[in-house]
């Protein structure tokens, strides 16, 4: 009976092995790109805050839109940092790897 389950679960284990290997490689490469994007988002947030508090470059009082814009860019920047989206994806891939190990243990 155990051999029967191994034969049935072998294609699933093979697909999970490939998915985990490719996904972990892609997450490592994408984390660098997301880090650059998060730096750009934080720079945009700093510029929005400068415009809100000082009125630069227009030398006039700013609207609350600039404040909301700055807060939104900070939130987007935090999601893109290595502790945001890449960490969530790495956790999901870790769960898939544990599932694959349990299937192999049968």
OpenMM code with the backbone's topology and positions (N, CA, C; nanometers):
from openmm import Vec3, app, unit

residues = "UNK UNK UNK UNK UNK UNK UNK UNK UNK UNK UNK UNK UNK UNK UNK UNK UNK UNK UNK UNK UNK UNK UNK UNK UNK UNK UNK UNK UNK UNK UNK UNK UNK UNK UNK UNK UNK UNK UNK UNK UNK UNK UNK UNK UNK UNK UNK UNK UNK UNK UNK UNK UNK UNK UNK UNK UNK UNK UNK UNK UNK UNK UNK UNK UNK UNK UNK UNK UNK UNK UNK UNK UNK UNK UNK UNK UNK UNK UNK UNK UNK UNK UNK UNK UNK UNK UNK UNK UNK UNK UNK UNK UNK UNK UNK UNK UNK UNK UNK UNK UNK UNK UNK UNK UNK UNK".split()
positions = [
    Vec3(0.0820, -0.1189, 0.0000),
    Vec3(0.0000, 0.0000, 0.0000),
    Vec3(0.0871, 0.1263, 0.0000),
    Vec3(0.1990, 0.1219, 0.0739),
    Vec3(0.2889, 0.2371, 0.0789),
    Vec3(0.3527, 0.2626, -0.0578),
    Vec3(0.3869, 0.1578, -0.1302),
    Vec3(0.4438, 0.1722, -0.2645),
    Vec3(0.3428, 0.2389, -0.3575),
    Vec3(0.2164, 0.2043, -0.3419),
    Vec3(0.1110, 0.2639, -0.4241),
    Vec3(0.1045, 0.4150, -0.4020),
    Vec3(0.1097, 0.4579, -0.2751),
    Vec3(0.1072, 0.6010, -0.2458),
    Vec3(0.2314, 0.6714, -0.3002),
    Vec3(0.3464, 0.6065, -0.2924),
    Vec3(0.4689, 0.6665, -0.3458),
    Vec3(0.4593, 0.6847, -0.4967),
    Vec3(0.4018, 0.5880, -0.5644),
    Vec3(0.3865, 0.5991, -0.7099),
    Vec3(0.2892, 0.7115, -0.7449),
    Vec3(0.1821, 0.7228, -0.6707),
    Vec3(0.0826, 0.8269, -0.6968),
    Vec3(0.1382, 0.9662, -0.6656),
    Vec3(0.2139, 0.9794, -0.5576),
    Vec3(0.2618, 1.1100, -0.5136),
    Vec3(0.3939, 1.1528, -0.5772),
    Vec3(0.4596, 1.0640, -0.6532),
    Vec3(0.5875, 1.1003, -0.7147),
    Vec3(0.5765, 1.2189, -0.8103),
    Vec3(0.4765, 1.2251, -0.9007),
    Vec3(0.4693, 1.3439, -0.9889),
    Vec3(0.4459, 1.4742, -0.9121),
    Vec3(0.3675, 1.4676, -0.8054),
    Vec3(0.3438, 1.5876, -0.7244),
    Vec3(0.4733, 1.6320, -0.6578),
    Vec3(0.5486, 1.5376, -0.6059),
    Vec3(0.6762, 1.5685, -0.5421),
    Vec3(0.7754, 1.6263, -0.6429),
    Vec3(0.7766, 1.5732, -0.7623),
    Vec3(0.8666, 1.6227, -0.8660),
    Vec3(0.8320, 1.7665, -0.9045),
    Vec3(0.7047, 1.7946, -0.9212),
    Vec3(0.6612, 1.9303, -0.9560),
    Vec3(0.6918, 2.0268, -0.8420),
    Vec3(0.6673, 1.9859, -0.7188),
    Vec3(0.6968, 2.0733, -0.6044),
    Vec3(0.8461, 2.1020, -0.5925),
    Vec3(0.9296, 2.0035, -0.6205),
    Vec3(1.0742, 2.0231, -0.6154),
    Vec3(1.1173, 2.1274, -0.7175),
    Vec3(1.0646, 2.1183, -0.8371),
    Vec3(1.0995, 2.2145, -0.9420),
    Vec3(1.0483, 2.3534, -0.9067),
    Vec3(0.9253, 2.3621, -0.8582),
    Vec3(0.8674, 2.4922, -0.8223),
    Vec3(0.9472, 2.5589, -0.7107),
    Vec3(0.9859, 2.4833, -0.6097),
    Vec3(1.0614, 2.5401, -0.4969),
    Vec3(1.1983, 2.5880, -0.5443),
    Vec3(1.2651, 2.5106, -0.6280),
    Vec3(1.3986, 2.5495, -0.6748),
    Vec3(1.3929, 2.6757, -0.7611),
    Vec3(1.3017, 2.6801, -0.8543),
    Vec3(1.2913, 2.7965, -0.9432),
    Vec3(1.2450, 2.9200, -0.8653),
    Vec3(1.1481, 2.9027, -0.7769),
    Vec3(1.0956, 3.0160, -0.7015),
    Vec3(1.1992, 3.0749, -0.6072),
    Vec3(1.2754, 2.9920, -0.5409),
    Vec3(1.3769, 3.0451, -0.4496),
    Vec3(1.4852, 3.1209, -0.5274),
    Vec3(1.5194, 3.0743, -0.6461),
    Vec3(1.6158, 3.1459, -0.7294),
    Vec3(1.5596, 3.2812, -0.7721),
    Vec3(1.4339, 3.2829, -0.8145),
    Vec3(1.3731, 3.4076, -0.8607),
    Vec3(1.3532, 3.5081, -0.7472),
    Vec3(1.3235, 3.4600, -0.6283),
    Vec3(1.3056, 3.5519, -0.5152),
    Vec3(1.4379, 3.6193, -0.4798),
    Vec3(1.5475, 3.5470, -0.4876),
    Vec3(1.6769, 3.6081, -0.4593),
    Vec3(1.7068, 3.7198, -0.5580),
    Vec3(1.6757, 3.6982, -0.6841),
    Vec3(1.7036, 3.7995, -0.7858),
    Vec3(1.6041, 3.9156, -0.7770),
    Vec3(1.4786, 3.8856, -0.7483),
    Vec3(1.3766, 3.9899, -0.7416),
    Vec3(1.3922, 4.0766, -0.6172),
    Vec3(1.4482, 4.0227, -0.5107),
    Vec3(1.4655, 4.1005, -0.3878),
    Vec3(1.5571, 4.2203, -0.4121),
    Vec3(1.6582, 4.2040, -0.4945),
    Vec3(1.7484, 4.3146, -0.5263),
    Vec3(1.6744, 4.4250, -0.6016),
    Vec3(1.5935, 4.3871, -0.6989),
    Vec3(1.5166, 4.4845, -0.7765),
    Vec3(1.4144, 4.5547, -0.6865),
    Vec3(1.3487, 4.4790, -0.5995),
    Vec3(1.2520, 4.5395, -0.5081),
    Vec3(1.3191, 4.6341, -0.4094),
    Vec3(1.4428, 4.6036, -0.3709),
    Vec3(1.5166, 4.6931, -0.2815),
    Vec3(1.5417, 4.8272, -0.3494),
    Vec3(1.5795, 4.8244, -0.4763),
    Vec3(1.6020, 4.9481, -0.5514),
    Vec3(1.4713, 5.0266, -0.5629),
    Vec3(1.3614, 4.9577, -0.5924),
    Vec3(1.2321, 5.0247, -0.6026),
    Vec3(1.1887, 5.0850, -0.4685),
    Vec3(1.2184, 5.0157, -0.3586),
    Vec3(1.1819, 5.0711, -0.2279),
    Vec3(1.2634, 5.1960, -0.1966),
    Vec3(1.3898, 5.1997, -0.2391),
    Vec3(1.4699, 5.3210, -0.2199),
    Vec3(1.4117, 5.4374, -0.2990),
    Vec3(1.3647, 5.4105, -0.4197),
    Vec3(1.3019, 5.5153, -0.5006),
    Vec3(1.1730, 5.5636, -0.4340),
    Vec3(1.0962, 5.4714, -0.3780),
    Vec3(0.9721, 5.5092, -0.3086),
    Vec3(1.0015, 5.5963, -0.1873),
    Vec3(1.1034, 5.5618, -0.1110),
    Vec3(1.1382, 5.6432, 0.0058),
    Vec3(1.1879, 5.7813, -0.0358),
    Vec3(1.2606, 5.7894, -0.1466),
    Vec3(1.3039, 5.9189, -0.1962),
    Vec3(1.1832, 6.0035, -0.2366),
    Vec3(1.0864, 5.9428, -0.3034),
    Vec3(0.9641, 6.0145, -0.3388),
    Vec3(0.8874, 6.0603, -0.2158),
    Vec3(0.8856, 5.9785, -0.1124),
    Vec3(0.8171, 6.0160, 0.0117),
    Vec3(0.8876, 6.1341, 0.0784),
    Vec3(1.0183, 6.1315, 0.0801),
    Vec3(1.0929, 6.2431, 0.1396),
    Vec3(1.0646, 6.3720, 0.0642),
    Vec3(1.0618, 6.3641, -0.0685),
    Vec3(1.0322, 6.4835, -0.1476),
    Vec3(0.8898, 6.5329, -0.1235),
    Vec3(0.7945, 6.4415, -0.1084),
    Vec3(0.6563, 6.4813, -0.0806),
    Vec3(0.6454, 6.5476, 0.0562),
    Vec3(0.7171, 6.4949, 0.1548),
    Vec3(0.7146, 6.5564, 0.2873),
    Vec3(0.7804, 6.6948, 0.2859),
    Vec3(0.8897, 6.7082, 0.2112),
    Vec3(0.9543, 6.8387, 0.1997),
    Vec3(0.8589, 6.9391, 0.1369),
    Vec3(0.7882, 6.8961, 0.0329),
    Vec3(0.6935, 6.9866, -0.0313),
    Vec3(0.5784, 7.0221, 0.0622),
    Vec3(0.5339, 6.9272, 0.1411),
    Vec3(0.4233, 6.9549, 0.2325),
    Vec3(0.4637, 7.0510, 0.3435),
    Vec3(0.5800, 7.0291, 0.4034),
    Vec3(0.6178, 7.1094, 0.5192),
    Vec3(0.6797, 7.2443, 0.4823),
    Vec3(0.7498, 7.2529, 0.3697),
    Vec3(0.8166, 7.3787, 0.3355),
    Vec3(0.7537, 7.4498, 0.2165),
    Vec3(0.6771, 7.3805, 0.1353),
    Vec3(0.6203, 7.4413, 0.0170),
    Vec3(0.7162, 7.4460, -0.1001),
    Vec3(0.8354, 7.3949, -0.0826),
    Vec3(0.9324, 7.3938, -0.1903),
    Vec3(0.8882, 7.2939, -0.2958),
    Vec3(0.8998, 7.3116, -0.4204),
    Vec3(0.9642, 7.4171, -0.4983),
    Vec3(0.8702, 7.5289, -0.5387),
    Vec3(0.7440, 7.5270, -0.4955),
    Vec3(0.6468, 7.6259, -0.5416),
    Vec3(0.6335, 7.7464, -0.4489),
    Vec3(0.6960, 7.7423, -0.3340),
    Vec3(0.6944, 7.8510, -0.2355),
    Vec3(0.5533, 7.8925, -0.1974),
    Vec3(0.4701, 7.7946, -0.1816),
    Vec3(0.3333, 7.8213, -0.1367),
    Vec3(0.2897, 7.7090, -0.0437),
    Vec3(0.1841, 7.7345, 0.0281),
    Vec3(0.1338, 7.6336, 0.1211),
    Vec3(0.0855, 7.5116, 0.0439),
    Vec3(0.1186, 7.3948, 0.0930),
    Vec3(0.0822, 7.2720, 0.0243),
    Vec3(-0.0496, 7.2185, 0.0767),
    Vec3(-0.1101, 7.1352, -0.0020),
    Vec3(-0.2358, 7.0728, 0.0388),
    Vec3(-0.2070, 6.9445, 0.1158),
    Vec3(-0.3097, 6.8900, 0.1739),
    Vec3(-0.2928, 6.7641, 0.2468),
    Vec3(-0.2684, 6.6485, 0.1521),
    Vec3(-0.2919, 6.6710, 0.0234),
    Vec3(-0.2631, 6.5674, -0.0755),
    Vec3(-0.1162, 6.5283, -0.0722),
    Vec3(-0.0268, 6.6243, -0.0535),
    Vec3(0.1159, 6.5944, -0.0473),
    Vec3(0.1497, 6.5073, 0.0729),
    Vec3(0.0819, 6.5317, 0.1847),
    Vec3(0.1045, 6.4491, 0.3031),
    Vec3(0.0570, 6.3065, 0.2793),
    Vec3(-0.0624, 6.2910, 0.2218),
    Vec3(-0.1140, 6.1578, 0.1917),
    Vec3(-0.0263, 6.0864, 0.0896),
    Vec3(0.0223, 6.1609, -0.0057),
    Vec3(0.1121, 6.1051, -0.1064),
    Vec3(0.2402, 6.0533, -0.0416),
    Vec3(0.2972, 6.1311, 0.0502),
    Vec3(0.4191, 6.0887, 0.1196),
    Vec3(0.3967, 5.9658, 0.2051),
    Vec3(0.2842, 5.9615, 0.2773),
    Vec3(0.2538, 5.8448, 0.3602),
    Vec3(0.2327, 5.7216, 0.2740),
    Vec3(0.1651, 5.7376, 0.1608),
    Vec3(0.1421, 5.6239, 0.0706),
    Vec3(0.2736, 5.5707, 0.0162),
    Vec3(0.3666, 5.6587, -0.0194),
    Vec3(0.4956, 5.6123, -0.0700),
    Vec3(0.5782, 5.5426, 0.0375),
    Vec3(0.5654, 5.5870, 0.1616),
    Vec3(0.6356, 5.5170, 0.2706),
    Vec3(0.5805, 5.3761, 0.2872),
    Vec3(0.4482, 5.3626, 0.2821),
    Vec3(0.3864, 5.2301, 0.2969),
    Vec3(0.4267, 5.1393, 0.1814),
    Vec3(0.4240, 5.1911, 0.0598),
    Vec3(0.4647, 5.1109, -0.0558),
    Vec3(0.6120, 5.0724, -0.0447),
    Vec3(0.6942, 5.1660, 0.0000),
    Vec3(0.8363, 5.1362, 0.0183),
    Vec3(0.8596, 5.0282, 0.1224),
    Vec3(0.7817, 5.0295, 0.2308),
    Vec3(0.7964, 4.9262, 0.3335),
    Vec3(0.7521, 4.7893, 0.2824),
    Vec3(0.6511, 4.7865, 0.1975),
    Vec3(0.6060, 4.6590, 0.1413),
    Vec3(0.7131, 4.6008, 0.0500),
    Vec3(0.7849, 4.6859, -0.0219),
    Vec3(0.8842, 4.6382, -0.1177),
    Vec3(1.0190, 4.6044, -0.0557),
    Vec3(1.0425, 4.6423, 0.0695),
    Vec3(1.1708, 4.6120, 0.1323),
    Vec3(1.1870, 4.4612, 0.1492),
    Vec3(1.3074, 4.4154, 0.1764),
    Vec3(1.3276, 4.2707, 0.1946),
    Vec3(1.2488, 4.2107, 0.3111),
    Vec3(1.1955, 4.2934, 0.4001),
    Vec3(1.1150, 4.2417, 0.5099),
    Vec3(0.9667, 4.2421, 0.4785),
    Vec3(0.9279, 4.2836, 0.3605),
    Vec3(0.7880, 4.2895, 0.3220),
    Vec3(0.7502, 4.1735, 0.2302),
    Vec3(0.7305, 4.2063, 0.1057),
    Vec3(0.6844, 4.1094, 0.0068),
    Vec3(0.7800, 3.9913, -0.0121),
    Vec3(0.9121, 4.0120, -0.0251),
    Vec3(1.0006, 3.8957, -0.0400),
    Vec3(0.9966, 3.8005, 0.0798),
    Vec3(0.9772, 3.8544, 0.2000),
    Vec3(0.9707, 3.7678, 0.3186),
    Vec3(0.8454, 3.6816, 0.3158),
    Vec3(0.7338, 3.7393, 0.2720),
    Vec3(0.6087, 3.6639, 0.2619),
    Vec3(0.6231, 3.5525, 0.1584),
    Vec3(0.6828, 3.5858, 0.0452),
    Vec3(0.7016, 3.4838, -0.0587),
    Vec3(0.7986, 3.3745, -0.0138),
    Vec3(0.9032, 3.4116, 0.0578),
    Vec3(0.9975, 3.3115, 0.1081),
    Vec3(0.9302, 3.2195, 0.2099),
    Vec3(0.8418, 3.2736, 0.2915),
    Vec3(0.7675, 3.1902, 0.3866),
    Vec3(0.6775, 3.0917, 0.3135),
    Vec3(0.6103, 3.1386, 0.2093),
    Vec3(0.5243, 3.0508, 0.1305),
    Vec3(0.6049, 2.9403, 0.0627),
    Vec3(0.7208, 2.9734, 0.0111),
    Vec3(0.8053, 2.8712, -0.0518),
    Vec3(0.8576, 2.7738, 0.0523),
    Vec3(0.8859, 2.8221, 0.1726),
    Vec3(0.9264, 2.7318, 0.2811),
    Vec3(0.8164, 2.6332, 0.3162),
    Vec3(0.6921, 2.6794, 0.3139),
    Vec3(0.5801, 2.5878, 0.3385),
    Vec3(0.5678, 2.4833, 0.2277),
    Vec3(0.5891, 2.5250, 0.1043),
    Vec3(0.5862, 2.4287, -0.0064),
    Vec3(0.6997, 2.3270, 0.0064),
    Vec3(0.8166, 2.3725, 0.0508),
    Vec3(0.9297, 2.2807, 0.0688),
    Vec3(0.9005, 2.1806, 0.1807),
    Vec3(0.8375, 2.2273, 0.2901),
    Vec3(0.8013, 2.1330, 0.3969),
    Vec3(0.6977, 2.0327, 0.3517),
    Vec3(0.6007, 2.0788, 0.2707),
    Vec3(0.5026, 1.9863, 0.2143),
    Vec3(0.5695, 1.8832, 0.1262),
    Vec3(0.6651, 1.9260, 0.0477),
    Vec3(0.7389, 1.8344, -0.0388),
    Vec3(0.8181, 1.7329, 0.0435),
    Vec3(0.8793, 1.7777, 0.1507),
    Vec3(0.9540, 1.6849, 0.2376),
    Vec3(0.8616, 1.5825, 0.3022),
    Vec3(0.7436, 1.6251, 0.3410),
    Vec3(0.6478, 1.5304, 0.4012),
    Vec3(0.5981, 1.4301, 0.2990),
    Vec3(0.5793, 1.4748, 0.1762),
    Vec3(0.5379, 1.3813, 0.0717),
    Vec3(0.6471, 1.2802, 0.0454),
    Vec3(0.7740, 1.3247, 0.0442),
    Vec3(0.8860, 1.2340, 0.0220),
    Vec3(0.9036, 1.1359, 0.1379),
    Vec3(0.8603, 1.1742, 0.2578),
    Vec3(0.8773, 1.0891, 0.3744),
    Vec3(0.7777, 0.9733, 0.3790),
    Vec3(0.6758, 0.9800, 0.2959),
    Vec3(0.5749, 0.8723, 0.2961),
    Vec3(0.6363, 0.7445, 0.2426),
] * unit.nanometer
topology = app.Topology()
chain = topology.addChain("A")
for resn in residues:
    res = topology.addResidue(resn, chain)
    for name in ("N", "CA", "C"):
        topology.addAtom(name, app.Element.getBySymbol(name[0]), res)
